[in-house]
Amino acid sequence: GAYAESAVEAEKIEVQFPALKPGAVDLLIADPPRNGMAEALPFLKQLGPEHILYISCDPNTLARDLRQLLESYRIESIQGLDFFPNSYHVETVVQLRRTTVSP
């Protein structure tokens, strides 16, 4: 299938991908900066992908964002990855599946 790839920095996702409509995305892979994706969540929830793969480098912002996502998604799996031994940094990968009807 077709896919879109972009490094979105400081620009809202709805500006970066204006043609995206609800139901147009099956899988969204999110690897936001340390401050998470709070600003993008309203658009992502409206977009309503069936699956989200969320990669996070900050457990605090991941928890904050998951609180909102869990209104419409459930966690299928979660895995911590230690790419930086001997440091406190850890990457967390969360696989989410939509539980509500697509918008």
N, C-alpha and C positions, 0 to 999 in steps of 0.2 A: 504494500500500500504506500500511499504518499505520506510524507512527513515534512514537518517544518523544523528547522533548527536555527536558533538565534541566541546570541549572548545579549540578553536584555539588561542593560545597566541604566539606571536613572531615568528610564523611559517606561511609562506604563505599558503593560502587556497589551491592553486593548488598542493602544496607539501602534505598537509594533506589529500586531496581527489584526488589523481592522476587519478582515474578511471572515474571521472565525465566528461562527454562529453556534448556538446551543445544539448539541448532538453531533457536531462536526468532528469531534475528537474522541477517539476510543481510549488512547493512552497518553497521559501527560507526564513527562519527566521533568521534575523541578529540582534544581540544585541552586537554591537562592544564596545570596551572600549571608554573612553571619547574622545580620539583623532580620533574617527571615523574609516571609512574603506576605505580611499583613496587608499591605496595600493592594496586592494582587488577588487576595482571597475572594472579594465580592465578585470580580470578573470570572475567576476560576469556578466558583460555585454556580454562577449563571451559565457558564460554558458546559458544565456537567459532564466531564469525561467519565467513562465507565471505570477506568483505573487511573490512579495517580501513583507514581513512584517518586517519593519525596526523599531527597538526599540532604542531610543536614549536618553542619559542622558545629552547631550550637544547641545543646539540649534544652536550654531555656526557651529559645524562640521556636524550636520544634514543638515543645509542649504547648506553647501559646497558640501556634497555628493549628495543631491537631485538635485542640478544644473546639475550634470553629469547624474544622473539616469533619469532625465526628458527628456533627448534626446531620450530615448527608452521606457519610462514608463510614466503613468499618475497616479496622486494621486486619489485613490478611496475614502479614508477617512483618517482623521488625528485627533488624540485625545491626549490631554495633561492629564497626571495623576499626582496628587500631593500625592506622597507617603511619603513626608517629610514635614509635616505641620510646619509652622513657620520658614521655610528656603526658600532660593531662588531656590532650586533644584526641577526640574520637569522632569518626564519621558515623552517622546513623542512617540506615536505609529503611524506609517504611513503605510497604506496599499496601495501598488502600483500594477498596472496591466500593462503588456507589451503592447505597442501600435505598435511595429514593428514586422515584421516576424522573427521568431526564426532563429538564425544563423545556 
